[in-house]
Amino acid sequence: MKRNFEQRETLPFVNKPGRYLGHEYNAFVKNWEQTPLHCALVFPDLYEIGMSHQGLQILYHILNAQDSVLAERCYCPAKDMEELLRSRNLPLCSLENNRSLLDFDLIGITLPYELCYTNILTILDLASIPLRSTDRDEDMPIVLGGGSCSLNPEPVADFFDAILLGDGEEAILEIAESVRLGRKDQLPRAAILEKLAAIPGVYIPSHFEPSYKEDGSIAEIKALHPDFQVVTRRVLNDLSKLDHLLHPLVPNSKIVHDRLGVEVARGCTRGCRFCQAGIIYRPVRERSPEQIFELASQGIKNSGFDELALLSLSTGDYSCLSTTLPQLMDRFSRQAISVSMPSMRVGTLTQGLMDQIKRVRKTGFTLAPEAGSERLRRVINKGITEDDLLNTSKDAFGLGWKVMKLYFMIGLPTETLEDIEAIAELANKTKEVGSRSGGRGRQQINVSVGTFVPKPHTPFQWDAQISIEESREKISLLKKILPRKGINFKWHDPEQSLLEGVFSRGDRRLADLLETVWKKGARLDGWSDYFDLSRWQEAADECSLVLSDFLRPRGLEEILPWHHLSSGVDENFLKEELQKAHTEAYTPDCRYHDCQKCGLCDFKVIKPVVIDRKQRQPEEAEGKPPFGLPKQTDRPQQNEELHFRYFVTYSRMGDICYLGHLEILQIVFRVLRRAGIETNFSKGFNPSPKVSFGPAMPVGTQSLAEYFVMDLPMPLDNLEEARERLNKQMPPGLTVQKIVLSNGKVPQEMVSSYRITLYPTLSSNDKQLIEKFLATDSFTVKRVRKGKVMEIDFRPLVVSLECIEEETLSLELLSKASQAGVKPLEALASILQKEQKELLSSVVIKTGWKEV
């Protein structure tokens, strides 16, 4: 089935069709027939979440760098798209070549968090792939899992042929090559899986068989293959390779983290005892400042993003941050590109760093004390004091920040009533610091609370998780004792936390629960709009499971579901850390102190990589240009006073028409940045390019005659050359036709011409209704906007309407700035007395406009 037919049959009928378009800048579209191995990389959540995931993008570029491999992407469809695909018997397809997932040799599915597990079943079923690995025949794709949940994949193990534990940059190439050779030699699935099992870090669930005691605990996990008794996490020892990170995917549709992410370091050894990431991403491996600068410079140049995020489990712990951040700000501030650090630990966010961050725009601050009391922070080895938090808050408020987010957990081991009350006390003290800061305006404290979920491979993996009722009691207490004024209180749904806890430490018995609840309609459980615990409880009853049983404490000698899967960290180290938690003993960070003997590093291949153990001070780099490049200052004020305006006409044809007006704006901003065309910027808190656009086009309407006006600080030397530069950066379907000098004014009243090819075609009754409409002077319809019903007479707005052929109309519509208008299909649906959805498969093309 051809792509354009499928797009017309699906995209007009779903919300946010941009999720399913593809065509992202820097995406790979390879020749299917000429590439031996076909891989699909799947993120089991909506596009806006999956496109924000750094790991999938890394693997995507690594695989596509191989001539013998084609890698394409797929994300979980929203419920409306799923229902549409099922009703029309269409398969779930990849974005790039629009191929059914069933056509691929290897399907890699990310396991990012527990509440997306039902989405995996949705994806497999829509691709007509049997849910269970044992039910797949020889021609089916190999289904591979990986990601942060892979260190206990047992609840979903039955749905996977293989699972990669740990870092994937090197392993994914070995996996792909094994599958390619296996397919080439026509090996049976079992033989391919045996070859995959020989790759370090690859776990084959069918090679292990758990058995259970009457109480539901595990009696034994039997290794069925003598050569593979335990699978140990794969560790990438060197992050210095950059070529797969220089051309990031640029979304056309809005995503959660719409920015360039640069991983400054991987791993964290702060040793927070609740933190799974601190164990399963060890050891710390930092990039050099030169590598970071190269990634940031080339990434911004090749993407057009206006925000750079320095990524790490704790970016503030990056040893060269005090020198690297000023250099990055010097490089980007003139272009109004901000630098954010989403993961900052209290105590590492200095006033000097804040001064740098605010040079372009003040990105938000989230500080995570985790616990309200000093005692409980010692239990969890957080290593920060109340003074650390209050001093950081004081600096932030003093530098002009208005909002501070504080994140806490409830239900931590040894927690008491006093610890809960301490959350409110600490929030109040932070609020008082804000009030005394002297900053203008009112400060806001956002307190966010989540229920602690014990995670595998952590010192607290043996502890109990509190019940829903206990969570609600603690949240209710905080509601009472937190003041309403100046403090905004939010909490994570305890019911969702319950389910997260069930799957966090669950075993293979949960596969039946997943399949049962999925058949009952469970979808997108990570989204509160869709989550329904009663559905899960009903399914658990049918499977003879009690959800709360999975929250119980575990015995120190009990066989845990992940017993055969090793993070590389010795279990005795975890037990020692658990004991130290109860004595409130501190474990220092091994990157700056002695080795804590966790058992992971061999100090030959696997070892910490810390660029500057002495942590150079900011003043050492003061005034020095970044790595030999001339130092740039913030945007010169005199450029703000120079204005050269250009009128740019462009077309939007094909699938790109399914993007909304705001999405097109963002694309144009990024195209201008990639093309090296510098604009003036608005002033204020959030500077944006000074570009004015024509009236918003309805989603799904193509156009040969769109425009925008750009305001530049310098004149363009060659208009034709500028047009060519822009077109080289445009996604498929957007084409700049002409650039001319402009006075900056945009038309306030215009007549737009449309050509409409109708599906279905006009009937004789339809033609009579059109004639009747043209003969009248008034045609009033009711329209609902933001819950309000309003009447609009759009007859004066229809300048002309003519039937050219049985299926083709020409239409001219008048539009006036700041006045309610009418969309082409909206007008036709009213005239033909039909629901607008009946006409959504029609092709609408704006052919031109003229100013009135």
N, C-alpha and C positions, 0 to 999 in steps of 0.2 A: 504494500500500500504506500503510495507516494506521500512524502512528508507534507506538502502543501495541502493535500486533501485532508489529512489527519488534523493538521493545525486548524483549518477552517471548521472542522467538525467538533473540535474540543475547546480550543482557546476562547472563543467568544462566549462560552457558557460557564466559565469558571471565574472565581475571584482570583485576583493577582495572577493573570496569565503569564507575566514576566518570569514566574518561577520555572516555567517549562519551555522557555524559548531556546536557551543556549545562546550562541553568537557572542559570548563574552570575549572581550579583548584578551589576547594571549592564549586563547583556547586552541587546542590542536584538533584539526579535522583531517585525518589521514585517509588514504585510499584503503577501503576495507578489503578489496580483493587482492591487493598487492602486499598486504601485511600478514605474516604467518600466524601471529598470536594475538588474540583479541581479549582484552581485559576490561571489565567494568568495575569502576570504583564507586561504591554505593555508601551514602550516608543516610542512616535510617531516621531521618527527621526532615522537617520542611527545608526548602532551599535556603531560606534566610538564616537558618542555623548551620546547615551543612557547608554553605559557601564561606562561613566564618571560621571553619575548622582548618587549622594550619597543616595538620598531618596529612589529610587527604590531598591537599594541593601539592605537598612535597612529593608524595608517591606518584601523583599524576604527571609531574614534570620529569621525574626520574625514569618512569616507564616509557614515556613518549620520546625521550632522548635516544631510545634504542630503535634502530631501523627495523628490527624484527618484531616490534611490539606496538600495538595500538591500545591506548587506554582512554576510555570515555567515562563520563560521570552520569550518575543518576541519584535522585533524592526521593525521599518518601513523598508521595502525592498527598495533598490535603483531601479531606473526606469528599468534597464535591467532585474533585477530579477522579478519585477512586470510583465513586458511584457512576460517573460518566463513562469511564473506561469499561466498567463491567456491563453497563446497559448497552454499550455499542460493541461489546466483544473485542475491544482493542487491548493489546498488550502494553505493559509498562516498558518504556523505551529509554535509551540513552539520549543525552542532549545533543551530542555532536553529530552522529550519523543517523539518529532516530531508529536504532536497531533494537529489537526486542532483547531483553536480558538473556533469553533462552539461546540466542545466537552466539553468545560469548563462550570462550574456553575457560576463563577464570573470572569469578565474581568475588571481589574483595569488599567485605562489609565492615564498616567501622563499628566498634562497640564502645561508644563514648560515655554512656550512662545507663543505669538500669531501667529507667522508665521508658526507654525507646524499644524495648524488646518485642512488644507486639507489632511494632512497625516492620520489623524484620520479616515476620510472617506475611504481612500485607504485601511487601515487596516480592517475596518469593512466589506467593500465590498469583499476583497480577502478572508475573512472568511465566506462569504455568510450570513452575519448578516445584516438584514435591517438597513438602516442608521438611520431612525427615531425610537425613542423609542415606539411611538404609533403603529408602524407596526410590532413589534415583538410579536411572539406568546408565549404561556405558557412555551414551552420547551427551549426557547432561553436563553442564558446566561444573567445574570444581568450585565449591563455595568455601571461601577463606574468610576467617574473622581476624580482627586485630584491634588494638586500641587500649584505652585505660582499663576497661573491664575484662580484658583478656586474661588477667591473672587469677580471676575466678569466673570462667565462662561456663561453669557446669550447668546453670539453669537453661542455657541455650545450646549446650554442647551437642545435643542430638540433631540440631538443625544445621550443623557445620561439618564439612569434610575435614577441614584443617583450621587451625588457629595459630597465629603468630603471637608469641609472647615478647613484648619489648619493642626496641627500636627497629624500624622497618627499612631504613635507607639502603642498607646492603642486602638484607634478607629478601626484600621484594624482588630483586633481580635474580637471585638464586632460585626463588620459587617460580618466577615466570619462566626461567630457562628450563627448569625441570618439567613444568607443564608443557612447554613447547616441544621438548624432545619426546616426552611421553605421548603427546598427540601425534607427532610425526611418525613415531615407531608403532603407533596404534596399540599402545599398552593398555591393558584393562585398568579400571579406576583403582583397584586395590594395589596394583603395582606402582601407579603414579603416587598414591598416598604413601607407600612405603619409601619411595625416593624422597618425598617431601619430609618424612619423619627423620631422615638422616641430616636435614639442614638444621643447624643449631637454632633453637628457639621455636621450632615448629612442633605443634602439639596436634596429634591425630586422636580425637576423642574415641574413635572406634577401637583404638589399641588399648583402652583401659575399660575396666568394668567394675563399678562400685556395687557393693552389697550392703544391706541395712539390717540393723537390729530391730526388735519389736517396738522400741521407743522412738524409732525414726532416726537415731544416730547412725553413723557409718560404721559398719563392722570391718570393711576392708575395701581398698581400691586396688584391684588386681591388674597388674600389667600383663597384657596378653601377648606382647612381643618381648622376647628376652633381651633384645638390644636397647630397648627404650623403657627404662624403669622410672625415670624422672625427667621432666622437661624443664630446662633452665632458661630464664629470660635472656633475650639477645640484647647486648649492649654495644652501641656505637661509640667507639673510643675517641673519635675525632670529628668535630663539627665544622672543620675548616673548609670543606668542599662547598662551593657557592653557586656553581653554574645552574643548578636546578631551582634557585631562589631569585634569580635576577629578573624574571619576566612573570610577575604574579598575575593570576586570573583577576580580571576586573569585572565585577558584576554589573549587569544592566539594571537589575531590579534591586531595591533597597534590601540590605541584609543587616543582621544584628551588629556585627563589627565591621563597618564599612570603612576600611582603612588598610594601610600597608602594615603588616606585622613583620617585625624583624626579631628573631629569636636571639637574644644576646647571650643566653646561657640555658643549659638543660640540666635539670637536677637541682635538688636542694638538700643540704645536710644540717639544717637548723635543728632538726630532730623533734618537731612537734609530734607528740605521740598519737594523736588522732589522725594524722595526715598520711593517707595512702600514697599520694604522689611523692612525698618525701622519701619513701622507701623504693617504689617501683621505677623511679626515674634517676636513682643514684647511678654513678657519682656526679658531682658538679663538673660540668664541662663548659668553659667559657669560650666565647669567640674573642678574637683580638679586636681592639678598637678600629684597626685598619679594615678588617673584614666587615665590621658593623657599618662603618662609613661607606664602604663600597656597596653593601646590600641596600642601605638606605638611599644612597644617591642614584644607583641604577634602578632600584625598585620604584622610586618616585618618578623618575624620568620615563620609565617604561609602563607606568600605570596611570599617572595623573591624579593619584589620591591627594587629598588635602590634609591628611592626618597620618602621622607615623607613630606606631605603637611599639615600644620596646618590650618584648615578651620574655618572660621567665616565670618560674614559680615564685620568685621573689626578686624583682628587678632591682630593688634598692640594694641588694647584696652583691650586684655585679661589681667586681673590684675596681674597674676603671670608669665607673659611672660619672664620678665627679669631673673627669676630664672629657669623657665622650659626649655627655649631654650638651655642654656649652658649644662644642664643635658642631654638633648636629644643629643646634639652634642658630648658630652663626650661618650655617649653610642654608637653612630653610626658612628662617623667619621673614626674610624679604619677600618670599613667595606666599606669605600667609599660610604656611604649612605648619601645623602644630605638632608637638611631640608629646605623647602621653605615655604613662607607665601604669598599666592597669593593675599590676600586682606589686604594691609597695607595702613593706612591712614597717610597722610603727618603730621608730628609732632610726630608720634609714632615710626617711624623708626629711632632709635638712632644709633650712631656710634658703641656702644657696641653690638647691635643686628647685625649690618652689619659685624662686626668682627667675630661673631659666624657663620653667614651664609656662609661666604667665606672659611671656614675651609676645606670643601670638594670641592665644585664647586660654582661658582657665578651664582645663579639663577637670572632671570631677575627682573627688577624693573619697576612697573607701578605705577605712582603717578597720582592721580586724583584731580587736583585743581577744576575741573568742570567748573569754570568761570575764565576769565582772570583778572578781576578787583576786588579790595577789596570790592567795593560797591556791586557788584552782588553776591559775596560770602556771604556778610551779608544778602542779600535778601533770599538766599537759606539756610541760617543757616549752612554754611559749617564749620565755626569755625576754619579756618586756615588762616594764613597770607602769604604774599609773602616771608617774611623772613623765615618762616617755610619751604617753598618749596626750597628756595635757599640754606638754611643751610643743608637740607637733601641731596640735589644734590651735594653740596660741599663735604660732608662726603663720599658719594658713589663714586664719581669720584676720590677722594683722596685715597680711598681704592682699586682702580684698576678697578672699573666698567667702561665700555666703552659706554654702551647704556642705555639711560634713556627714558622711554615712558611716555608722558604726555597726559592725557585724558581730553577733554573739551566737553561741550555741547553748541550748538547754539540754539537760540529760547527760552531761559529761560524767564520767566515773567519779565517784565520791562527792558529787554535787549535793549541797544542802540548801535549805531555805535562805540562809544568809547569802549564799552565792547568787541566788536569783535577785535578791534585794540589792546586791552590789551592782548589778547591771543598771538598775535605775539610778543608783547613786552616781555611778561613773558617767552616765548620760547627762545627769543634772550638772555635774562638775564641768563637763565639756561645754554645756550650754552657758554656764556662768563665765567660762573663759572667753567664749564668743562675745558675750555682753560687755566684758571688760576690755575687749581687744581694741576698741576705738575705731573699728571699721564702720563705714557708713552702711545704713540700711539694717534690716533685721536678719539675724543669723538663724539658720534652720538646722536642727539635728535630726537625721533620719536613723532611727534604730531599727535594725533588721535582725530577726531571730529565726534560727532554724533548729530542728531537732537533731541531735547528734546521732549519726549512724555508724556503728562499728564497721570498719573495713578490713578485708583480708590483708594479710602481710603487714599489719601494724601491731604495736604493743597492746592495743585495745581490742584486738580481734576476738579475744575470749570473753569480753564484757557483754553485759545485757544492754539492749536498747529499751528505752522507756516506752510505755504503751501510749496509744492515742489519748486516753483519758488523762494520763500524767502530763503529757505535752499540753493539753488544753488547760489543765489546772495552772501550770506555770505561765502560760500565755495570758490567762485571765488575771493572774496576780500582777503581771507586768502592766496590763491594761489599767489596773486600778492605781498602781503606785507611780507610773510615769505621768508627768504633767502633760496636759493636752496642748498647752501653749508653748510653741517653740520646739516641740519634739513630736516628730511624726513616727508612729510605730507600725511596723509591718512584720509579718511572720510567714514562714513557709508552711503550707498546709500539712498538718500532722498526718493526715490520711495518706498523702503522697509519700511522706517520710517513712511511714509504716511499710509501704510497698517497696520503697528503695531498700529498706533494711531487710526485707524478706529475700530480695534477689541479690543483695550484696553478699550475704553469707549462705545463700541457698545451694541446693544440690540438684542432681538430674531429675528428681521427682517433680520439679517445677516445670519441666517441659510439658507434661500433660496439662498442668494448670494454664500455661501460656496458650496452648492450642485450644483448650476449652473456652477460655475467656475471650480469645480472639474471635472464635466462631460466634460468641454472643455479642460481638460488636465493639470490643475494646480497641481503641485506636488513639494514638498521640497522647499517651498517658502523662507525658511530661508537661502538657498544656492543661491548666486547670479548667478551661472551658470544656474539655472532653473527658476529663478523669471522673470515674464513677466507682468508688470503692465497693458499693453494694454488688456491682457486677462481679468483681473479683471474689467477694465473699461467697456469692452464690456458686461460682465456678469451683472455689476451694472445697465447698461442701460436696459437690459432685465428684471431686477427685479424692475425697476423704483426707483432706489436708486442713490443718488449723494454722492460719497465717501467723498468729501470735507465737506459735511454737518456734518459728525461725528467729525470733527476737531474743530467745533465752540465752543465758550465759553458757559458755563452753568450758569443759574441763581442760586443764593444761595438757593432759595426756590424750585427750580425745582426738580421733582422726577427723580432720577437717576436710571439707569437700575439695579443697585445693592442695591437699597433702602431697600430690604427685607433681605439683607445679611450683617451681622455685623462682623467687624474685632475685635470687643471688645473695640475699641477706640471711645470715644464719638465724634459725629459729631461737636458739639460745640467747642471742642478742635481744630479740624481741621480748623474751621472758625476763631478761635482766632489766629492760626498760620498763616493763610492767611493774616490777618490784620497785624500781626507782620512783615511779609515779606515786606509789603509796607512801614512800618516804619523802616525797617532794624534793628529790635529789635532781640536780641539774646535769644535763649532758651537753657539753659544749660542741660547737660546730667544728667538724674535723678539717674544714678548708683553711681555718686559721689556727687550729689547735692540734693536739696530738690525734693520731688515728684512734677512733673509738672502737675499732675491731668489730665492725658489723659483719665482716666476712666476705664482702663483695669484691674488693680490690685485690689484684695480685701485684700491683705496682709495676707491672711490665707492660701489659696491654691495657688493662682496666685500672685507671687511677684518676684522681681528681686533676682537673686542668684549671688552674686559677692563674690568670694573667699577671696580676699584681698582688701578691700576698701582703705587701706592706700598705696597700690601699693608699695610693698617692693622694695628696691633698689638692683641692681645687686650685689653690694659688700657684701650684707648680706649672699649670698649663695656661695661666693667665696671659693673655696677649699673644699666645702662639697660634699660628694658623693650623688648621686641621690637615695633618699629613701632607704638608707641602703645598696645599692649595691656598690661594689668597683668602684672607679672612673677609667675610661679608658682614656688613652691619645690618641692622633692622631697616625696613623699607624707608627710603629717603622721603622726607616730607614734601620736598619740592615736586616729586612726581605726582603727588596727590592733586596738584593744582593744574596739571596738564591733561587735556582731554582730547583724544582723537577718536571719533566715533565712526563705526563702519556698519553698514547694513549688509547682512549675510543672508542670502536665500538658499534654501536647501530642500531636498525631497526626503520623504520617509516612505519607502515602498517595501512590500513583503511583510514577513513576520514581525519586523521591528515595530509595526503599527500597534502591536498588542501591549506596548509599554505605555504607562501613563505619562501625563505632562511633567510631573516632578521627576520622574525617572529620565525623561529626555533631557531635562535641564541638567541633571547630574552628569549625564553622558557628555553633554556639550562642554561643561566646565572641565571635565577630565581630558577631553579631546584638545581643548585649547592649551592645557598645561603640557600635554605630551607633545604638541606641535610647537611648543616654545613661544606661544603668543601670550605675552604678559598683559593682564588686564589691571585696571584700577580696582580697588576694593572698597567696599562699604566700611564705615567706621563703627566702632562700638565693640560690644562684648564678643560678637561672633562674626568677624569679617568675612564677607563673601564676594565673589567676583561681580563687578558691575556689568551685567549682561541683561538686557531686556528682551523678552520673548513675545511672540505673537499669541493670539488667543489659544487657549488649551483645546487640543483636538480630542474628540471622543476616542476612547480605547477601541482599537480595531479599525479605525479609519486611516486609510493610506492618503498620502498627499504628495503632489508635485510642486507645491507652492507654500512652503513654510519659511519663516524668517526669524532672525534674532539680531539685535543691535548690541555690539560690543564697544565698551568704553576703554580705550587704551592710553597708557601714559606716554607712548611714543608712536609715531606714525609707522605704518607698514611700508617697507621699501618697494615691494613688488606684489601687487594684489594677486596676480595669477600664481605666483610662486607660493603665496600664503594659502590660496585656495587648494593647491596641490598638497601642501603640507597637512592641511586639515583633513583632506580626503584620505590620506594615507593612515590617519589615526581613527577614522570613523568605523564603527561596526557595520557589518553588512546591512544594506537597506537605507542607510543615511548617506546622502551625497550632497556636498556643497556645490551649488551651481554658479554662484556669482558673489563677489564682494565689491561693494562700492562705498565711497565716502558718504557719510550721512550727517544730518544736523542733529541726530539723536532722538527726534520725535517719532513716535509710533502711531499708526492710524487709530483713530478713536471710533470710526464708523466705517464699515466695509461690507461689501457683498461678496460672498464666497460661492464658487461654482463647484458642483459635485456631479460625478457620474456614478450611478448606482446600478450594479448588476444584481438583480433580485433572485433569491432562492427562498421559496418557490417563485415561479414566474407569475406575471399578472393574469388574473382571470378577467372575464368580461365584467363581472361585478366590481372588481377592483378598479377597472377603468372608469366605470360609472361613478364610483365614489370620488375618484380624482377630479372628474369633470364637475361634480357637485361642489367639491371644495373650491375649485377655481372660480366658480360662479358666485360664491358668497363673499361678503365683505368682512365677516367676522367668524372666527373658529376658536372657541374657548375650550381649554382642557384643564383638568385638575392635575396638580403636580405636588408630590410630597417631598419636602426638603427639610432635613433635620427634625423630623417628627411633625412639621407644620404643613397643613394643606393650603396651597395657594392656587389661584386661577390665573391663567395666562392666555391671552389672545394672540396666537402666533400667526394668524392669517396675514397681518401686515408684514411679517418677517419673511414670508415666502414670496420672493420676487418673481420667480417663474418655476413651473413644474411641467415637464413635457415627457411623454412616452416616445422614446426613440425606436425601440424594438419591443418584442414581447417581454423580454427580461431586463431591459435597460431603460433607465430614467435619467434625465438631466434635471438638476435642481439648483436653484440659486437662493441663498439665505442671507438676510440682512442681520448683522450683529452690531451692537453698540456697546462700548466700554461701560462697565458698571451697571449694565441692565441685563435682566434675565433674557437668555436666548433660547434657542431650540436646536437640538441635534438632528442630523438628517434622518436617522432611523426612528428617532422619537417622533418626528413630524410625520413620517410615512406610516408608522404604526397607528397613530391617531387618525390619520386620514382614511386608512384602509380598515379601521375598526378591528385591529388585531393586537394581540399581546406583542410587545417589542421582542420577546425571546423567539417568536416565530420567524423573525427576519434576521436573526443574528448571524446566519450563515452567508448573508449577502455581502458582496464586495463593494465597499464605498471608497471612492477616490476623490479627493479634493483636487480639482484641476487648475484652479487659479483664484485670484481675488482682485478686487479693485476698490480703491478708496472712494467713499461717497462724499 
